[in-house]
């Protein structure tokens, strides 16, 4: 009887843990969502992410600036990066 109860409790525990893990997977991370919108915003201006200073971008994020506004601000203030072919 003891083994049956232990197994039953273990099954309940596993279901709870699995449920919590699935909830975590479904929750979207605010920075990731903002970053995806930011990338879409800079693509509208034909700007590559490699020309963006990540610290400037994160500063706008933490100031609470919406991603599309941040993208336009970054595009207006950033310098184009040119790569020299060797």
Buried (B, 14 or more C-beta within 10 A) or exposed (E): EEEEEEEEEEEEEEEEEEEEEEEEEEEEEEEEEBBEBBBEBBEEEEBEEEBBEEEBBBEBBEEEBBBBEBBBBBBEEBEEEEEEEE
